[in-house]
């Protein structure tokens, strides 16, 4: 039973999954040259 004080329960595993997803999306867009977030990424030459 969910107490009235919590509308949405956010587990630690969910937070880690969201951080990994954001990292991967930014990494892919950085590799494609759409962003410049990570300095260790070599961009694809167009």
Buried (B, 14 or more C-beta within 10 A) or exposed (E): EEEEEEEEEEEEEEEEEEEEEEEEEBBEBBBEEEBEEEEEBEEEEE
